[in-house]
Amino acid sequence: MLVVVGGLVVLGSVVGGYLMGKGNLSVLVQPAELLIIFGAALGALVIASPPHVLKGVIKGAIKTVTGAKGYSKRDYMDLLLLLSELFTKIRKEGLISIEQDVEEPENSAIFSKYPNFMKNHHAMALLTDTLRTVMTTTVSPYELESILDSEIETLHETESAPAKNLHNIADSLPGLGIVAAVLGVVLTMGKMNEPPEVIGHSVGAALVGTFMGVLMCYGFVGPLARRLEANVHNEKEYLQIIKTALVAFVSGSAPQIAVEFARRSIPPHVRPSFHEVEEEIRALKSGR
């Protein structure tokens, strides 16, 4: 919703200021200029993007514009509770006790309590694959941390590609606006024998191309690309919290200490307090 509000503010400010100067809105409606700018931008995006990246751009843009939220305090609390349950079960019953939970999480009494986490494909794979590794090998904490860092960085680079490509397209929009303006000037040169008002209208139409390219770059597409980058960064932060808890637990920390390591890695504005986590864990243990 904030993305839509921000876009309306940008559009309202620009159009409002133009109207305050007694501008004529019909002059800004230049379909040919729009076709040149946005058609060329779309073509450049297709050229620069492999199919999976292009799909990511479309999905990311739609998700951002429709107001999809990032991770909330409740999401992080659920993650901490899930980790606490898994670590406590391992500490009491051994690693083999969670084998069924890891192999069939959809049928797990633990995982089924946290449906939102189960919908997060990357987080689910990271957690279950790491637990499988711990169960089937004698990996050291240092090796495990390196494995997780490598996987998270690979995922981050893959997920960042759509945002980077969209940012590159945003940077190209002023140039494409100049292309449209130059073509408009070329058309104007063919009208030099026309009355001044015709030539003036043609020059104004050409300048609209530069205006639209700059406006779309700095007012819409650029900010949208940065918003996509922020969403990808949030995903990385979430995975890093899982890594922190797993490495701490494998290093020998008690379940509550490993969970505390994870809690303190959560961004402050959505971080549950120590007492909030303690109360929810107690309620979980008491069966409430």
SVG drawing of the C-alpha trace seen along z (x, -y; Angstrom):
<svg xmlns="http://www.w3.org/2000/svg" viewBox="-5 -31 41 73">
<polyline fill="none" stroke="black" stroke-width="0.4" points="0.0,0.0 2.8,-2.4 4.3,-1.9 1.0,-2.9 0.7,-5.9 4.2,-7.0 3.6,-6.7 0.4,-8.8 2.3,-11.4 5.0,-11.6 2.4,-11.8 0.3,-14.3 3.2,-16.5 4.5,-16.6 1.1,-17.0 -0.1,-19.4 2.9,-21.6 2.5,-21.5 -1.2,-22.6 -0.3,-25.4 1.9,-26.8 -1.2,-26.8 0.1,-23.7 -2.0,-21.8 -2.2,-18.1 -3.0,-17.1 0.5,-18.1 1.9,-15.4 -0.1,-12.7 2.2,-11.5 1.6,-7.9 4.5,-7.7 7.0,-8.9 5.7,-6.5 5.9,-3.6 9.5,-4.5 10.6,-4.8 8.7,-1.9 9.0,0.4 12.7,0.0 13.0,0.4 11.0,3.6 13.1,4.9 16.3,4.1 15.0,5.9 14.2,9.0 17.6,8.9 19.4,8.6 17.4,11.1 17.4,14.9 13.9,16.4 14.1,17.0 15.3,13.5 12.6,11.9 10.0,14.0 11.5,12.7 11.2,9.1 7.6,9.5 6.7,11.4 8.8,9.1 7.2,5.9 3.7,7.3 4.4,8.4 5.8,5.0 3.0,3.0 0.2,5.1 1.5,4.3 3.1,7.7 4.6,7.2 8.0,8.2 8.7,10.3 6.7,9.2 7.5,9.6 5.1,12.6 7.1,14.3 10.3,14.0 8.6,15.2 7.3,18.3 10.8,18.9 12.3,18.7 9.6,21.1 10.2,23.6 13.9,23.6 13.3,23.9 11.1,27.0 13.5,28.7 16.6,28.0 14.8,29.1 13.7,32.4 17.2,33.1 18.7,32.3 16.2,34.6 15.9,37.5 18.9,37.2 19.3,36.3 17.5,39.4 14.3,38.2 13.7,35.4 14.4,37.6 10.8,38.0 10.1,34.3 12.9,33.4 12.0,35.9 8.3,35.2 7.8,31.7 4.3,31.5 3.4,34.4 5.5,33.2 3.7,32.2 6.3,29.5 6.5,27.9 2.7,28.1 2.3,25.5 4.1,22.9 2.3,22.9 3.8,19.5 7.3,20.8 6.5,23.9 5.4,21.7 8.9,20.1 10.7,22.5 14.2,21.2 14.0,21.1 12.5,24.5 15.1,26.0 17.9,24.3 16.7,25.6 15.8,29.2 18.9,29.7 21.2,28.5 19.6,30.8 20.0,33.7 23.7,32.8 24.1,32.7 22.3,36.1 24.3,37.9 27.8,36.4 30.3,35.3 30.5,31.7 32.2,29.2 30.6,25.9 33.2,24.0 32.5,26.2 28.8,25.9 29.0,22.1 31.0,22.0 28.4,24.3 25.5,22.1 27.3,18.8 27.9,20.2 24.3,21.3 22.9,18.0 25.2,16.0 24.3,18.0 20.6,17.6 21.1,13.9 22.9,13.4 20.2,15.3 17.4,13.4 19.2,10.1 19.4,10.5 15.8,9.2 16.4,6.1 19.7,5.4 18.3,5.8 15.4,3.5 17.8,0.9 19.8,1.1 16.6,0.4 15.8,-2.5 19.2,-4.0 18.6,-3.6 15.3,-5.4 16.7,-9.0 18.8,-7.9 15.8,-6.3 13.9,-9.5 16.6,-11.4 16.3,-8.9 12.6,-9.7 13.3,-13.5 15.8,-13.3 13.4,-11.4 10.8,-14.1 13.3,-16.8 13.9,-14.9 10.2,-14.9 10.1,-18.6 12.8,-19.4 10.5,-18.1 7.9,-20.7 10.0,-23.8 7.6,-25.2 4.7,-24.9 3.3,-27.7 5.1,-28.5 2.3,-26.9 2.7,-23.6 6.5,-23.7 6.1,-24.6 3.7,-21.7 6.1,-19.3 9.1,-20.5 7.0,-20.3 6.0,-16.7 9.7,-15.9 10.7,-17.3 8.0,-15.1 10.2,-12.1 13.0,-13.5 10.6,-14.4 9.0,-10.9 12.3,-9.1 13.7,-11.1 10.4,-11.0 10.0,-7.2 13.7,-6.7 13.8,-8.7 10.1,-8.7 9.0,-5.2 11.2,-2.5 14.3,-3.4 12.5,-3.4 10.7,-0.2 14.1,1.5 15.4,0.3 12.3,1.7 13.0,5.0 16.6,4.9 15.3,4.2 13.0,7.2 15.9,9.4 18.0,8.1 15.1,9.0 15.1,12.5 18.9,12.8 18.5,11.5 15.9,14.1 18.1,16.9 21.1,15.5 19.1,15.8 18.5,19.5 22.2,19.9 23.1,18.2 20.8,20.5 22.0,23.7 25.7,22.9 25.3,22.0 23.4,25.2 25.9,27.4 28.7,25.7 27.2,27.0 25.0,24.2 21.9,25.1 18.6,24.7 17.6,21.6 21.1,20.0 21.0,20.9 17.6,19.3 18.8,16.2 21.7,16.0 19.1,16.0 16.8,13.5 19.6,10.9 20.3,11.2 16.8,10.0 16.4,6.4 15.5,4.2 12.2,2.9 10.7,6.4 12.7,8.2 10.7,9.9 11.9,9.1 13.5,11.7 10.5,11.9 8.1,12.3 10.0,15.2 10.3,16.8 6.5,16.5 5.7,18.0 8.1,20.9 6.5,21.6 3.0,21.5 4.2,23.9 5.6,26.3 2.4,26.1 0.3,27.0 -1.6,23.8"/>
</svg>
